[in-house]
Amino acid sequence: MRFVRKKVLQLVIVLLSVTFLSFLLLELIPGDPAARICGLAGSECIAEKRAELNLDDPMPVRYANWLGDALTGDLGQSARNQQPVWEALKQRLPVTIELLLYSQFLALFIAIPAGLFAAQRAGGIFDKASTGVLFAFLCVPSFMLALLLILIFPVKLGLFQTTGYTPFTENPFKSLGSLFLPAVTLAMAEMATYMRLLRTDLISTMQEDYITMARAKGMSPRRVLLGHAFKPSTFSLVTVVGLNFGRLIGGTLIIEVIFGINGLGKYTVDAINGKDFIPVQGAIVIIAIGYVLINFAVDMLYAVLDPRIRHARALV
């Protein structure tokens, strides 16, 4: 519990810092925020917006007011259609979350078996070939890979849809099919990282004394690998997967625009193009909070996987 309380306190401090820095975005953009929102509407609109956003108050007071509203789910309204930002985000967040989970599942589904097989035969043909192929995908920018997949599958082969999204609750199989190409695009670069990381850690773990002891007891290579070496070798993998979740939230901005998926990324890009800065601010806050919470969850999971970590940190 001491360990958990310490991490929760750190989480609160980080969240406050992140929301404060996100709130400053409108302050750092040159010009009057009210004038940017109103455009050519005139001075009356500007005066109304300044009063609505409390722009004449000191910045700490405005942040406290904004934070209080944000805690109740009020992130402001879009200047283009007057839709509440939180309402728009609630409609689009499930799409982006499904895309992220789907892409990570595909990456791990390929990377874990490949990493296990490569570690057993380090330096072999499969190890070298898989490394070369996966790192080739790592070198290709995601937007180019997305366009290449669209050209091959929907255009040439007539497989999968080019744009659009089917909700998972409406039709799970069709939903996964509509997100397959975007998920593959995001997963390709992660496969190489996950596979090589797991392979390296497995090879290192297989040199430990307790692995030698397990082999001396006559255990099968499969049992030694999966029962004794695999779990200790996943610590770095779990950490990197958690960090990549936060990074991939930003990566979805381009992918959702290319594939016409109405998720958080496309919503943010549309707001930027329309100079609608309040939705941009709200989206950035949600992305930042999601990144922090994911890292907190990874820290907790890391302690669960290795009890020495939580016991050692609890004593600090």
Protein Blocks (a to p, Z undefined) as FASTA:
>chain_A
ZZmmmmmmmmmmmmmmmmmmmmmmmmmpgcjfklmmnomnojklmmmmmmmnopmbcfkl
mmmmmmmmmmnopabjafklopafklmmmmmmmmmmmmmmmmmmmmmmmmmmmmmmmmmm
ghiaklmmmmmmmmmmmmpcfklmmmmmmmmmmmmnopajfbdcddfklommlmmmmmmm
mmmmmmmmmmmmmmmmmmmmmmmmmmpmklmmmmmnopafklmmmmmmmmmmmmmmmmmm
mmmmmmmmmmmmmmmmmnopacfklmmmmmmmnopaklmmmmmmmmmmmmmmmmmmmmmm
mmmmmmmlmmmmmmZZ
